[in-house]
Amino acid sequence: MANNDKNEPLLLEPQNTAAQKAKGRLNQRRFLRSRSAPHTDHAPLVTKDNESIPLSESILGNLHPSFKNVLIILTVYLGVGTLIFYLVRNQIKGMKTDRFLDALYFTIVTMTTVGYGDLVPNSDLTKLLACAFVFSGMALMGLILSKAADYLVEKQEVLLIKAMHMHQKAGPSEILKELEINKTRYKFILVLFLLLILVIVGTIFLVTVEKFDFIDALYCVCSTITTLGYGDKSFSTQAGRIFAVFWILTGTICLAQFFLYMAELNTESSQKALVKWVLTRKMTNVDLEAADLDEDGTVGAAEFVIYKLKEMGKITQEDITLVMKEFEELDVDQSGTLSVSDITLAQSS
């Protein structure tokens, strides 16, 4: 028993001051509820006190650069690209409508790597510019716009969960709990729904405005959002290119997020299967020996939790070693527990 008490602060000390002053049982429950969730997801939506922090603040804090910064960077990229390609418009050949619109359209098509071929560089200068903008555009799509899309999807997850629990009168805590458990699945559903809408809207637009038949319209939509861009079918009218400026950017990002969430869902499913196996298999003497971190012949609650998390793949031996090293540095009096005096002495030294 003494040894269990000695190990217990390893888990409980990192909590905030208010939690430390609460009762021991409540502290353990808060730890078990809050410390497991962040390791499961790469971008947790809430902190350890679910009801204390609004969901929108948590999302904004986890997704930097913020959506505002993403819009600024995207606007600068499109503005510079449009200006440059407008100045060299005479060195770009193909089907043209409006000079400014064509420059913006060419920037979008280059950035998303669609490359229809309806507008192509026709000089060494424009070819070099196209090379520069396609690489910078791909970087922008991958590093920044995907985060913006992820942010927007997460903002809609709460609405989806509220709609699903409309007749159950679920409170904020229940919604946040459901969101944490099935976050990736809801993202996948939302992006799939948005992707279907974009395909339908794009097909209808091409049929009504560009005067394509249904098969050609669907073919153009699919070749566009997959960035295949054969070039035999594309947006050739002024209204079509205005629509394409927004639709191509949204569609290609949405498809990329769809496959990303599909991969995450598959990984999460495998992780859950591993967790279920770890929690259902019987403990053996070998497991007991491996879980005995301090090698005193007994396994306390803290040691058991750490061992199980390690088995689940939530933490590694390197993680444990680094945390224990920090604990030993903070444990100035080498008592095996942390106190306010330990922290004060460690900070002063």
N, C-alpha and C positions, 0 to 999 in steps of 0.2 A: 504493500500500500504506500509506503513511503516513497518507493521508487516511482510509482505512478504519479504521485503528487509532484515529484521532482521533474518529471518529463512534461507534465501538462502545460506549464507556461510556454514551452516551445511553440505551442500552437496558439495559445491565447494571448500572448503578449503583443503581437503586432496589431491588435485591434485598437480602435481609438479610445481616448480617455473615458468617454461616457460609457462605453461598453465594458471597460475594465472595472468600473464601479458597480456594475449590475451584479445580479446573483450568478453563481457559478454555472448552474444549469442553463440559465438563459444565455449566458456567454457561449457555452458549448453549442447550443442550438443555433445561435447567430453565426458562429463559425462554420458549422456544418452546412448551413443554408447559403452562406455567402462565399466561402472559400472554394467550393467545388465548381460553381458556375463559371467564374472567369477562366478556369483552365480548360473548360470544354469548348469555349468559343473564342475566336481570335479577336472579335470586336464586341465585348459585352455591352449590353444596352443599359444596364443599371449598375449602381454600386451596391455595397453590402446592405444598405438599408433601403429596401425597394420603395417604400412609400415616401421617403424623405426627399428624393430627387426626381423632378419631372423627367419623363422619357425624352423630350426634345432636347433638354440640356445635356443629358447623357450622350445622345447621338452626336450632337454638335461637338462635344468634348472629345469624342473618339474618332471623329472624321475630320481631321485637319489635313490639307487646307479646307476651309469651310466652303459651303456651296457658293457663297458670295465671291470668294477668291477664285473658285473654279470659273465662274462666269466672267470675271475680269480677265483671267488668262486666256480663256477661249475667245473673248471679244478682241483682245489684242492680237491673237494669232490670226483670226479671220480678217481683222482690219488690215494688218500688215500684208497678209497674203493677197487680199482683194486689191489693195493699192498697187502692189508690185505687178501682179498679173494684169491689172488695168493699164499700167504704163507700158507693158510689153505686149498688149493685146494684138498688135499687128504681126507679132511673131508667133501667134497661136492660130492654127488653122482648124477648120471644121465648121459644124453647123452653129451659127451665131444668131442671137436674138437681140438682147440689149447689152451694151458694152460693160456696164458696171455689173449687171446681173450675171453675165457670162464669167466675169472675173471671180465673183463670189462662188458661183457654181463650180468653176474649175478648182478653186481652193478646197471646197468641200469634197469633191470627187477625189482629189489628190490625197487629202488628209485621211479619208476613210479607206483608201486603196481600192476604191470601186473601179476607177479607170475605164469608163465606157469606151473611149476612143472617139467620141463625137467631137471632142475638143482635144487637140494634141499639140505639144511643143513643136515648133518648126524652126528652131535655131539653137545654136550651142548655148546661148545665154539662158533661154527658157528651159532647156533640158536640164541644165545645172540647177536652176531655181526649183524645178519640179523635184529633182533628187533631194535637195535640201528640205523642201516642205513636206515630202512624203515621210522622211525619217523623223522630223520634228513632230509631224502630225501623228504618227504612230505612237511616239513617246507620250504625247499629250493624251491620246485616246487611252493608252494603257495605264498611265500613272495617275491621271487626274480625273478624266471624265468618268472612268469606271467607279471612282469613289463618289462622284456626284450622283451617278445612277444608283449606287448602293444606298446612299443617303436618302434619295427620293423614295426608293422601295421601302426602306425601313420606316419612313414617315407614314406610309400607307398600311403597314402591317397592323397597326392598332385598329384602324377602321375595319380591316378584314376580320380581325378577331372579335370586335364588337358586333359585327354583322352576324358572325357565326354563333355568338352567345346572346343574341338579341332577346330571346325568350327566357333566358336563364338568369337575367339580371346580375351578371357578373360584375364585381367591384374592380377598382383599379389594381388591387394587389393580385387578384385572380387573373386579370388580363396580362399583367406583367409577367406573372409566373408562366402562363401559357406561352407567352411570346418568347421567353427565355428557353423553354424546353423545345419548342418547334420552330425556332426562328428561321432556320435554313429552309425548311419545308414551305413556310409561308412566303419567303422570298421567291422560291422557285415557282409557286403557284401564281404569284402576282406578276412576275416577269413573263411567264407563259401566257397569261391572260392579256397582258399588254402587247406581247408579240403577235398574238392572233388578231388583236384590234388593228395593229399597224399593217399587217398583211391584208386584212379586209379593206381598210381605208385606202391603202396604196393601190389595190386592184380596182376598186371602184373609181378612184380618181383617174387612173390610166384609161379605163373604159370610157368614162364620160368626157374627159378633157383631151387626152391624147388620141382618142378614137381607136384604141386597140381592141381586138376581140378578147374574150375572156381568157383564153389559153395564153395568148401573148402577154396580156397584162399580168397574169399570175407568174408567168415565166420571167418577166422583167423584174417583178417584185422579189422573187426568190434569188435571182442572179445579183440583185442589188444588195439586199441585206446580208447575203453571204460574201459580199465583195468579190464575187466571181466576175461580173461585169464583162460579158462577151463583147458588147458594143453593138450588136445587131438591133437591139431594142433599148431605147433610152428616152429621156425627157428632152423633147425638141422644141416645145413651145415656150413662150415667155411665162405663161401661167404655170406650166409644168415645172419649169426650173425654179420658180419661186417656191412651189410646193416641195420640190426635191431638196432645196437648201435645208429645210427643217426635217423632212421625212427621212432622208438618207442618214443624217447624223443620228437621229433617234433610233432608227431601225437597226443600224449596224451595232450601236452600243448595246441595245436591248438584246440582240442575238448573242453577243459576246457575254453579257451577264447571265443569260439563260444557260449557256454551257458551263460557265463558272459555278453557278449554283447547283447544276446537275452534278458536277464533280464533287462539290462540297457535300451534297446530300448523300452521295455514294460513300464518301469518306466518313461522314457522320454515322451512317448506317453500320459500317464496319466497326467503328469505334464503340457504338452501343452494343454490338454483338460481343465485342471483347469484354466490355464492362459487365455484361450479363454473365459471361462465362466465369469471370473472376469472382463475382459475387455468389455464384451458385456452386462452384466446386468446393470440395471439402478441404479444410486445412490439414496439413501434415506436420510431422515433426521437423522436416526440412524447412517448411515455410516458417514455422515458429522460430527456428534458429536464424533464418534470414531476416526476420522481422525484428530481432533483438538487436537494435542499433547500439546500445551501450554495453551489450554482452554481459548482462548481470543475471541471465538465466530466466528472466521474466519479460513479458511484453506488455507494456502499458497501452492505454488508449491512443496516445499520440503516436507511438511506434507502429501500432496496428494500422492506423489511418494512413501514415506515410507509406508503409509497405504496400497496402492495397492500391493507393494512388500510383505507386511506381509500377505495380503489375498492370494497371489499366492503361499505362502509357501517358498518364497525365503529367508525371514528373520523371526525371531521370536521376541517376546516381550523381551526376555532375551538379544538378540543381540542389540536391540534398547537401552535397559537400560544400557548395558555395554558401548556402543558407547557414549551415552549421559553423562555417568559418566566421561569418558575420556575427553569429550568436556568441561565439567564443571571444571575439574582440569586444563585444558589448558587455560581456560578463566579467567585469573588472575584478570582482572579489572571488571569482571562480567558485561560486556557490551552486552553480547549475541552474539558477533562476535569474531572471532579470527584474530589477527594481528601479525606482526613480533615481536612486543614488547611483546605480550602475550607469544609467543613461547619462546622468549629469557628469560623472567622472569621465566617461568615454568621450563625450563631446568636448570637455575642457582639455583633454589630452590630445 
